[in-house]
């Protein structure tokens, strides 16, 4: 069968790697892909189509008789790619435009959680600077969390430690429009304490299966300092999400989320990411994503023992309960190498050096590319988050050590990475 993967980041490279392992698959197209997917060779190749070019992607799927399309990022979901493909008779894995609002509109998500009794932080919604300013002037408790409602590449969340910080944030969102239309609506919510964790499910709208829980590292600096990014590294499984906590997440979040979407006439199918804050064993939802996370996909997919394509097909056919969904009894860690200056401005076009001979000596190490290009035989940087160095090992400590050993064999001018990925899980 032929599979089309939509997207060009580290998550999509990991999806291409996982899909290509299936004996059912003869060809994997990645649109637009990146330098890493361009270098995979064999059954994997890139297609020069943007992830948001829904018309072009649909024409390609029809012309090439694509058997299955898997959507990676959030932008095409917001554009209604699943509705378009399904309406044209093409099998596609992902939520509808309506269901994807769990991610694409934080206002929708918060109101949905309120309707369905799902634990989350208290919040207010604002649509103009003056009303938000008045609210903050009356607020006595800080920090407050300020969020652009729409998509902002993982950077539309500001933790305002003081009232002055909060005022600057709403000025940036409403007046300076740093996130454009994504901040037409702004959510201001109470600050949750605890530790964050990521739980992923694969669902057909009724039945569901859990991947191993993971933990992302959003801040740019060691010790969770500095600005929010798209994610500087991750590991799985996360000890924070114990079996007891996962049962609470299932009962309090997963089941009511799927039931709520069915009640609204748009069953949620695809990957569902639940970003949690956990304190004293009690989970609260920070956010939903209508997809696998990045960089979490780079650790949860290598730990999937079962055939991903078989599982996705079963989900689309309504037979998810009849197939195996087994995870390996190991751990994985990924460390993101980013361009100097990220998440602010940065330069592109830096040549990337990879000591392939040394990496091959390390068992269970994978490089998942994100912001890279491969042109004329030269691998170069093409984004803020450039590469994810992933290692799999019997224990979390071993996977962390192995990942950092592998990082030493990858370099480019200005390469930056955090040196504490996974450290909090070891204490």
C-alpha positions as CSV (number, residue, x, y, z in Angstrom):
1,X,0.0,0.0,0.0
2,X,1.0,3.6,-0.5
3,X,1.0,6.0,2.4
4,X,1.1,9.8,2.4
5,X,2.3,11.6,5.5
6,X,1.5,15.3,5.6
7,X,4.1,17.6,7.3
8,X,7.8,18.4,7.5
9,X,8.9,18.3,11.1
10,X,10.6,15.8,13.4
11,X,7.2,14.3,14.2
12,X,6.6,13.5,10.5
13,X,10.1,12.0,10.1
14,X,9.3,9.7,13.1
15,X,6.0,8.9,11.5
16,X,7.7,8.1,8.2
17,X,10.2,5.9,10.0
18,X,7.4,4.0,11.8
19,X,5.2,3.6,8.8
20,X,8.0,2.5,6.6
21,X,8.8,-0.4,9.0
22,X,5.4,-2.0,8.1
23,X,5.6,-4.9,5.7
24,X,2.2,-3.7,4.3
25,X,3.7,-0.5,2.9
26,X,5.4,-0.3,-0.4
27,X,5.8,3.5,-0.7
28,X,5.8,6.4,1.8
29,X,5.4,10.0,0.5
30,X,6.1,12.9,2.9
31,X,4.8,16.3,2.0
32,X,6.8,18.4,2.1
33,X,9.2,16.4,4.3
34,X,12.7,17.6,5.2
35,X,16.3,16.7,4.8
36,X,16.0,13.6,6.9
37,X,13.1,12.1,5.0
38,X,14.9,13.0,1.7
39,X,17.9,11.0,2.9
40,X,15.9,7.9,4.0
41,X,15.8,6.4,0.5
42,X,14.2,3.0,-0.2
43,X,10.5,3.3,0.1
44,X,10.4,6.9,1.5
45,X,10.5,10.0,-0.6
46,X,9.5,13.7,-0.4
47,X,6.8,15.5,-2.3
48,X,7.1,19.2,-2.9
49,X,3.7,20.2,-1.5
50,X,3.1,22.4,1.5
51,X,1.2,20.8,4.4
52,X,-1.5,23.5,4.1
53,X,-2.0,23.0,0.3
54,X,-5.1,20.9,0.8
55,X,-6.1,21.0,-2.9
56,X,-2.7,20.0,-4.1
57,X,-2.4,17.2,-1.5
58,X,-5.8,15.8,-2.5
59,X,-5.0,15.9,-6.2
60,X,-1.7,14.0,-5.4
61,X,-3.6,11.4,-3.3
62,X,-6.1,10.8,-6.1
63,X,-3.5,10.8,-8.9
64,X,-1.1,8.4,-7.1
65,X,-3.9,6.2,-5.7
66,X,-2.7,6.8,-2.1
67,X,-4.3,4.1,0.2
68,X,-3.8,6.0,3.5
69,X,-3.0,9.6,4.5
70,X,-1.7,10.4,8.0
71,X,-1.9,14.1,9.1
72,X,1.1,15.2,11.2
73,X,0.7,19.0,12.1
74,X,-2.2,21.1,13.2
75,X,-2.4,23.7,10.4
76,X,-3.9,21.3,7.7
77,X,-6.3,20.0,10.3
78,X,-7.5,23.5,10.9
79,X,-7.9,23.9,7.1
80,X,-10.2,20.9,7.1
81,X,-8.0,18.5,5.3
82,X,-9.7,15.4,6.9
83,X,-13.1,16.6,5.8
84,X,-11.9,17.1,2.2
85,X,-10.1,13.8,1.9
86,X,-13.0,11.8,3.5
87,X,-15.5,13.6,1.2
88,X,-13.4,12.4,-1.8
89,X,-13.4,8.8,-0.6
90,X,-9.8,8.8,0.6
91,X,-8.8,7.1,3.8
92,X,-7.3,9.7,6.1
93,X,-6.2,9.5,9.8
94,X,-6.9,12.6,11.8
95,X,-9.8,14.6,13.4
96,X,-12.3,16.6,11.4
97,X,-12.0,20.4,11.3
98,X,-14.7,20.7,14.0
99,X,-13.1,18.1,16.3
100,X,-9.6,19.6,15.8
101,X,-10.9,22.8,17.5
102,X,-9.8,21.1,20.7
103,X,-6.4,22.4,19.6
104,X,-7.0,25.1,17.1
105,X,-9.2,27.2,19.5
106,X,-8.3,27.4,23.1
107,X,-11.6,29.1,23.8
108,X,-13.4,26.1,22.2
109,X,-11.3,23.7,24.3
110,X,-11.9,25.4,27.6
111,X,-15.6,25.7,27.0
112,X,-15.8,22.1,25.9
113,X,-14.0,21.0,29.1
114,X,-16.3,23.2,31.2
115,X,-19.4,21.6,29.5
116,X,-18.1,18.1,30.1
117,X,-16.7,18.4,33.6
118,X,-13.1,17.8,32.6
119,X,-10.6,19.2,35.2
120,X,-8.7,22.3,34.0
121,X,-7.7,25.7,35.3
122,X,-10.2,28.4,35.9
123,X,-10.3,30.9,33.1
124,X,-11.8,33.9,31.5
125,X,-12.1,34.8,27.7
126,X,-11.3,38.3,26.3
127,X,-11.7,39.8,22.9
128,X,-10.3,43.2,23.4
129,X,-7.4,44.9,25.3
130,X,-9.6,47.1,27.6
131,X,-11.6,44.3,29.1
132,X,-8.5,42.2,29.6
133,X,-6.7,45.1,31.2
134,X,-9.6,45.8,33.6
135,X,-9.6,42.1,34.6
136,X,-5.9,42.1,35.3
137,X,-6.1,45.4,37.3
138,X,-8.6,43.7,39.6
139,X,-6.6,40.4,39.8
140,X,-4.6,40.0,43.0
141,X,-3.1,36.5,42.4
142,X,-0.1,36.0,40.1
143,X,1.2,34.2,38.1
144,X,-1.5,34.2,35.5
145,X,-1.3,32.3,32.2
146,X,-2.2,34.2,29.1
147,X,-2.9,32.3,25.9
148,X,-3.7,33.3,22.3
149,X,-6.7,31.2,21.4
150,X,-5.6,30.3,17.9
151,X,-2.5,28.4,16.6
152,X,0.8,30.1,17.4
153,X,3.4,27.4,16.7
154,X,3.5,26.4,20.4
155,X,4.6,29.9,21.4
156,X,1.3,31.6,22.2
157,X,1.4,31.0,25.9
158,X,2.8,33.5,28.4
159,X,3.3,32.8,32.0
160,X,2.9,36.3,33.6
161,X,4.7,36.3,37.0
162,X,3.5,39.9,37.8
163,X,0.8,42.3,36.8
164,X,3.3,44.3,34.8
165,X,4.2,41.1,32.9
166,X,0.6,40.4,32.2
167,X,-0.1,43.9,31.0
168,X,2.8,43.6,28.6
169,X,1.5,40.3,27.4
170,X,-2.0,41.5,26.5
171,X,-0.4,44.6,24.8
172,X,1.7,42.2,22.7
173,X,-1.4,40.1,21.8
174,X,-4.1,42.7,21.3
175,X,-2.3,45.9,20.4
176,X,1.0,44.8,18.7
177,X,-0.6,41.7,17.3
178,X,2.5,39.6,17.5
179,X,0.4,36.4,16.9
180,X,-2.0,38.1,14.4
181,X,-5.5,36.6,14.2
182,X,-4.5,33.8,16.6
183,X,-5.0,36.4,19.4
184,X,-8.4,37.7,18.3
185,X,-9.5,35.8,21.4
186,X,-7.3,35.5,24.5
187,X,-7.7,33.1,27.4
188,X,-6.4,34.2,30.8
189,X,-6.3,31.3,33.3
190,X,-5.2,30.5,36.7
191,X,-1.6,29.2,37.1
192,X,-1.5,25.5,37.8
193,X,1.3,24.1,40.0
194,X,2.9,20.7,39.7
195,X,4.7,18.9,36.8
196,X,3.6,18.7,33.2
197,X,3.3,15.4,31.4
198,X,2.0,14.3,28.0
199,X,-0.5,11.5,27.4
200,X,-1.3,10.3,23.9
201,X,-4.1,8.1,22.7
202,X,-5.0,6.7,19.3
203,X,-8.7,6.5,18.9
204,X,-11.5,5.7,16.5
205,X,-13.9,8.0,18.3
206,X,-15.1,5.3,20.7
207,X,-12.3,2.8,21.4
208,X,-8.8,4.1,22.2
209,X,-5.3,2.9,23.0
210,X,-2.6,4.6,25.1
211,X,1.0,5.2,24.1
212,X,3.5,5.4,26.9
213,X,3.2,8.7,28.8
214,X,6.0,11.1,28.1
215,X,7.3,14.5,29.4
216,X,8.3,17.4,27.1
217,X,10.7,20.2,28.0
218,X,9.1,23.4,26.7
219,X,11.5,26.1,28.0
220,X,14.6,27.0,26.0
221,X,17.0,26.8,29.0
222,X,18.2,24.3,31.5
223,X,16.1,24.1,34.6
224,X,13.0,25.0,32.7
225,X,14.1,28.7,32.3
226,X,13.6,31.2,29.5
227,X,11.1,31.4,26.8
228,X,8.6,28.7,25.7
229,X,9.6,26.8,22.5
230,X,8.0,24.0,20.4
231,X,9.9,21.6,22.7
232,X,13.6,21.0,23.4
233,X,13.4,17.3,24.3
234,X,11.3,14.5,25.7
235,X,11.5,11.1,27.3
236,X,9.2,8.2,27.9
237,X,7.8,6.6,29.9
238,X,7.3,9.4,32.4
239,X,7.3,8.0,36.0
240,X,5.1,11.0,37.0
241,X,2.2,9.3,35.2
242,X,1.8,6.3,37.4
243,X,-0.7,3.6,36.7
244,X,-3.0,5.2,39.3
245,X,-2.7,8.6,37.6
246,X,-3.3,7.2,34.2
247,X,-6.5,5.6,35.4
248,X,-7.6,9.0,36.6
249,X,-6.7,10.5,33.2
250,X,-8.7,7.8,31.5
251,X,-11.8,8.3,33.7
252,X,-11.7,12.1,34.1
253,X,-10.4,13.2,30.7
254,X,-10.2,10.6,27.9
255,X,-13.6,9.0,28.3
256,X,-15.5,12.3,28.8
257,X,-13.6,13.9,25.9
258,X,-14.6,11.2,23.5
259,X,-18.1,11.0,24.8
260,X,-18.4,14.8,24.6
261,X,-17.3,14.9,20.9
262,X,-19.7,12.1,20.0
263,X,-22.5,14.1,21.7
264,X,-21.6,17.1,19.5
265,X,-22.0,15.0,16.4
266,X,-18.3,15.0,15.5
267,X,-16.6,11.8,16.9
268,X,-12.9,12.4,17.5
269,X,-10.6,10.1,15.4
270,X,-6.9,10.1,15.1
271,X,-4.1,10.9,17.6
272,X,-5.1,12.9,20.6
273,X,-2.6,14.6,22.8
274,X,-3.5,15.6,26.4
275,X,-1.1,18.0,28.0
276,X,-1.5,17.6,31.8
277,X,-0.4,19.3,35.0
278,X,-0.1,16.8,37.8
279,X,0.1,17.7,41.4
280,X,-0.1,15.2,44.3
281,X,-1.3,12.6,41.8
282,X,-4.2,14.7,40.5
283,X,-4.3,15.6,36.8
284,X,-5.6,18.8,35.2
285,X,-5.7,19.5,31.5
286,X,-3.4,22.2,30.3
287,X,-4.2,21.8,26.6
288,X,-5.2,19.4,23.9
289,X,-3.4,18.8,20.7
290,X,-5.2,17.2,17.8
291,X,-2.1,15.2,16.8
292,X,1.1,13.6,18.1
293,X,3.4,16.0,19.9
294,X,6.8,17.1,18.7
295,X,9.2,16.0,20.1
296,X,7.2,13.5,22.1
297,X,6.5,11.5,18.9
298,X,10.2,10.9,18.6
299,X,10.2,8.9,21.8
300,X,6.7,7.2,21.8
301,X,6.8,5.9,18.3
302,X,10.1,4.0,18.7
303,X,8.7,2.4,21.8
304,X,5.6,1.0,19.9
305,X,6.0,-2.7,19.4
306,X,3.0,-3.1,17.2
307,X,2.7,-2.2,13.5
308,X,1.5,1.4,13.4
309,X,-0.2,1.0,10.0
310,X,-2.2,-2.0,11.2
311,X,-3.4,-0.1,14.2
312,X,-4.3,3.0,12.1
313,X,-6.2,0.8,9.6
314,X,-8.1,-0.8,12.4
315,X,-9.0,2.5,13.9
316,X,-10.4,3.7,10.5
317,X,-12.3,0.4,10.1
318,X,-13.8,0.4,13.6
319,X,-11.8,-2.7,14.6
320,X,-9.3,-1.2,17.0
321,X,-10.2,-3.6,19.8
322,X,-9.2,-6.5,17.6
323,X,-5.6,-5.7,17.0
324,X,-2.5,-5.6,19.1
325,X,-1.2,-2.3,20.6
326,X,1.8,-3.3,22.5
327,X,4.6,-1.0,23.9
328,X,8.2,-2.1,24.5
329,X,9.3,-2.5,28.1
330,X,12.1,0.1,27.5
331,X,12.7,3.8,27.7
332,X,13.6,6.5,25.1
333,X,15.0,10.0,25.3
334,X,15.3,12.6,22.6
335,X,17.4,15.8,22.7
336,X,16.6,18.6,20.3
337,X,19.4,20.5,18.6
338,X,18.3,24.1,17.9
339,X,19.6,27.0,15.9
340,X,21.3,29.8,17.9
341,X,18.7,32.5,18.7
342,X,15.7,30.1,18.7
343,X,12.8,30.7,19.6
344,X,13.5,34.2,18.4
345,X,15.3,35.0,15.2
346,X,18.0,32.7,13.9
347,X,20.0,32.1,10.8
348,X,19.5,29.2,8.3
349,X,21.7,27.5,5.9
350,X,24.4,26.2,8.3
351,X,26.0,23.0,7.2
352,X,25.3,20.1,9.5
353,X,28.1,17.6,10.3
354,X,27.1,14.1,11.3
355,X,29.7,11.5,12.2
356,X,27.8,8.6,10.8
357,X,30.5,6.0,11.5
358,X,30.3,6.8,15.2
359,X,26.5,6.9,15.4
360,X,26.4,3.5,13.7
361,X,28.5,2.1,16.6
362,X,25.7,3.1,19.0
363,X,22.8,0.7,19.2
364,X,19.2,2.1,19.0
365,X,20.1,5.7,18.2
366,X,18.1,7.6,15.6
367,X,18.3,11.1,14.1
368,X,14.9,12.6,13.4
369,X,15.2,15.7,11.3
370,X,13.0,18.8,11.7
371,X,14.4,22.0,10.3
372,X,16.8,20.6,7.7
373,X,17.2,20.6,4.0
374,X,19.2,18.3,1.8
375,X,20.4,20.0,-1.4
376,X,23.2,18.9,-3.7
377,X,24.4,16.3,-1.3
378,X,24.8,18.8,1.6
379,X,22.7,18.7,4.7
380,X,21.9,22.2,6.1
381,X,19.8,23.9,8.8
382,X,16.4,25.2,7.7
383,X,14.6,25.9,10.9
384,X,14.7,26.7,14.6
385,X,14.5,23.2,15.9
386,X,16.9,21.3,13.6
387,X,17.3,17.7,14.8
388,X,16.1,15.3,17.5
389,X,18.7,12.9,18.7
390,X,16.8,9.9,20.0
391,X,18.1,6.9,22.0
392,X,16.3,3.8,23.2
393,X,17.6,1.7,26.1
394,X,16.4,-0.7,28.8
395,X,16.3,2.1,31.4
396,X,15.6,5.8,31.3
397,X,19.0,6.6,32.7
398,X,20.7,4.6,30.0
399,X,18.6,6.2,27.3
400,X,19.5,9.7,28.5
401,X,23.2,8.8,28.6
402,X,23.1,7.3,25.2
403,X,21.2,10.2,23.7
404,X,23.8,12.7,25.0
405,X,26.6,10.5,23.8
406,X,25.1,10.6,20.3
407,X,24.6,14.4,20.5
408,X,28.4,14.7,20.5
409,X,28.5,13.3,16.9
410,X,26.2,15.9,15.4
411,X,27.1,19.6,15.0
412,X,26.5,22.8,13.2
413,X,27.5,26.4,13.7
414,X,25.5,27.8,16.7
415,X,24.0,24.5,17.7
416,X,22.2,24.7,21.0
417,X,20.7,22.0,23.2
418,X,19.5,21.6,26.8
419,X,21.7,19.4,29.0
420,X,19.0,18.3,31.4
421,X,16.5,16.4,29.4
422,X,15.0,13.7,31.6
423,X,16.9,14.8,34.7
424,X,13.8,15.5,36.7
425,X,12.6,11.9,36.3
426,X,15.7,10.6,38.0
427,X,15.1,12.2,41.4
